Amino acid sequence: MSGIPMEDNFEDILGKALRGTGLADEILEFLTGVPEETIVKLKDGEFEEAALRKVASPLGLDSHTLVERAKEAWIPAPVEIEGLRQYNTVYEDMTVNYYLVWDPSSKEAALFDTGTDTSGALEVVDELGLTLTHLFLSHTHLDHIMDRDRVEKHSPGVKTMVGALEPAEGATRFQVGDAFSVGTLRVSTRLTKGHSPGGTTYVIHGLGQPVAIVGDALFAQSMGGGMISYQDALATNRAEIFTLSDETVVCPGHGPMTTVGEEKAHNPFFPEFK
């Protein structure tokens, strides 16, 4: 699916970094010389390029790509892979993604999260004659699992899977590093915690490109807020997502799909890759 807008504006990125680092506005003013009132304006989405560049480094952000986001100068290239579809559903004042993945040879399929409405994917399951074998949960925040009942009623044999660090009632728990098969596809698991206690990235091999379904660990040109631990969110993204090959397609819980290589080049939260 194309045309999904970027999840975060520059002020969202700035806010996540401020909350994550715990730097107060007055401390940021002391470190950068940017007046506190200007910092407040930046946080409210008023773009001042020179000031934004100055505050980036103390927050651990790359100034060039932060300004790039503010100018809306980049979006990831569209992704089209046989056996992968992205669905974008409405939740309150935002949207949330889920994904249908299938093995074209065996027609076995899996859903990754549910968003708020899985009817689109379930129609494709029926149209293509797919057998839905697994529902994999990236984490258990409500917007990502709201339509679980519909999936389980549609496909009574489906196995709902969730990481052991973040259990869900009635779901089968697995350990970090466990792997699964969907037809000839191999699905391996990596812990990308920080936004949630047991956030899981699912890495899929066997399609036209490697695919990483990351939940809210990473977004195109941003990342999920470190609601549990900002430092863990950064560290596990670096260790478990950015070590994947550059061609790996990143499927986030919000916003458009991207790739590891594109995020190395364009994500302000990871300046070391620039």
N, C-alpha and C positions, 0 to 999 in steps of 0.2 A: 504494500500500500504506500502511495506517495502523497505528498502534499501535507503531511503532518507538520505543524509548526514546531520550532525549537521550544524546548520546555522552559528554559531559563533565560531571562534578560540579564544584562550586565549587573543590575542592582541585586538580582537574586543571587548571583555568584558572589558578589561582594558581601551580602548579608550572611551567606553560608560560611564564608571564610572568617568574617568577624565573629560570628557565634562560635565557630569551631576553635579559633585561636584564643578567644576570650579577651581580645584587645579592645579596650574602651576607646571611645572616640577621642578623648583628651590625650590618651597615650599615643594614638596614631598621629594626632596633631604634633605632639612632641617629637616623634620619630621622623616625620616627613616634612614638617613646616606647612602642611595644608591646614587651613583654619577649620576648626570644628564645625562651623556653620556650613562650610563647603562639603565636608564629609557627610553631614546630614543630608544635603542636597543630592549627593551622589547616591546615598542609600535610598532616596526617594525617586531615583531614576532620572535626575537632571544630569545630563552628560557634560562634563568638562574634561577634555582629553588630558591636559597637562596634570590636573589633580589626580585623575584616575591612574595615570601612569606612575605617579609618585607613591600612591598608597598600595599599589599592587605588591611590590617586593616584600615589605614587612608582613604581609598576609600570606606569603608563600605562593603568590600568583604570578603568572607570566603577564607582563604588561602589554606586550604586542597583541596576544590573542584575546586578552580582556577588552582592549580597545576594538579589536576586530569584531567581537560580539556586540559591543555597544553600537558600532556602525552597521551591524547586520551585514557584514561583508562576506560571510561564508556560510554555506550550508553543505551537509554531506551529499555525496553523489547518490542517486537512486540505486536501490538494490533490487535485483530480480534474480531469484534462484528457484529452480524447480524443486518443489517439496517444502517450500517455506512461504507462509503468508502471515502478514502482520494485520491485526485488527485493532482499531482505535475506538474506544467507547467513552461515553460521557459519564463523569462522576462529579456531582455538584458543579463547581465552577471551573473544573479542569477536565482533562481526558486521561485515560489510562489504556495501556496496550496489553494485548495478549497475543499468543502466537500458535499457529497450527503448523506442525512439522510432520511430514510423512515420507516413507520410503516408496518411491514410485514403482519399484519392482514387486514388493510384497503387498503393498497397499496398507501396511500397518502404519498407524498414526499416533501422535501424542499432542496434547495441548500443554502449553506452558502458561500458567495462570489463567484467569478467566475474565479479567476486567469486570464490567458490570452487565455484559450481555453477550453470551456465546452463540447466539442464534446464527450469526453469519458463518462462523466456522462449522457449526453442526450441520448447516445446510450443505456446505462443501463436502463434509464427510459423507453425507447421504448421496450427493450428486456423483461423487467420484467412486463410490462404493468402498470407502476406506473403513478399516476396523480400528476403532479408537482403543488403544491398549493402556495408555497411561495419561494421567493428569499430573504434571510436575508443578509444584508450588515454589516460586522463588523466595517468598517470605509470606507472612500471614497478615499483613496490613489489609484492612477490609476492602479497599478499592481493588485489590488484586485477586480476591477470592470470592467476591460476592455471588457469582453465578455458578458456584461449585455444584449445588443441588441439581441444576438443570443438566449439567454434564453427566452426573452419575445416574440420573433418571434416563437420559437418552441412551447411554451405553452402560448397562448394569455391570458388565464385566471389567470396566475400567479400574485401574489401580491408581489411587490418589497417593502421591508420594511427597514427603516433606522432610527437610533436614532435621536431625535429632535435636539440634539446639533450639528449634522453634516449632514445637509440635502443634498439630491441629487435630481436633477431635475426629476420630474415625479414619485418619490418614495413616499410611504406613511410614514409619520413620526410617531414615537411612543415615549412615555415617559419612562424614566428609571423605571423599575419595572413592566412594562406591560408584559403580558404573552399571549402566543398563543398556538393553538392546531394544530398538524399535525396528523390526525387520532386520535389514542389514546395517542400519545406522547404529553407531555407538554413541552413547550419551554418558559423559563423565561429569563429575561434580567437584566444585571448588568452593571453599568458604570465602565469601566476600561480605563479612560482617562490618558493622559500624552504623549503617542506616537502621538495621534491625539486628537482633542478637544472633540470628543464624542465617542471614541472607546467603542464598546459594546461586552461583553461576553454573549454568549447564552448558558444557562444551560438546557440540555435535559434530561428528565426523562421518562422512559418507555422502554428503550433498556436494554441489558444485564447488563450494568454498566451505572452510570451517566456519561454524556459527557458534557464537557465545550469547546465550540468553541470560541477561545479567540482572533482571529485576530493577531495583532502584539503586544499585551500586554505582552505575555510570550512565550518564546521558550524553547525547551529542553536545560537545563543547561545555559540559558541566558534569555534575554528579549529584547523587541524592544527598540530602543533608545528613550530617553525622548525628542522628538523633540519639544513638547509644554511645558512640565514640567517634569523633571526627578523625582522630589519629588512626584508629583501626580502619576506618573507611578508606583513608588515603593509602595506608600500608597494604591492605588486602587487595585494593585495586592494582597497586603497583606489582604485587607479587603474583596475583592470580589472573589478571586480565592483560596487563601490559607486557607480560612475558609470552603471550600468545603471538602467533605470526601476524604480521601487519595486514595480511589479506583477510584475517578473521572478521566476519560480519558481527557487529555488536548490536544486539536486539534489546533495547532498554524498555523499562516499564512505562516511560513517558517520553514523548518526542520521537523524532525520526530515527530510523536505523542509521548506523555509521560503521566505521571499521576501526580496528586497533591502530592502523597506520594513520588514519585521518585524525584520531584523537591524540596520538603522539604529536602531531603537527599543530593541532588547533585547540586543545583543551587547556585552559588557563591554570587548572589545578595541578598540572604536572609539568612544571617549567623545565625539568631536567631533560626532557626529550626534545626540546626545541633546538 
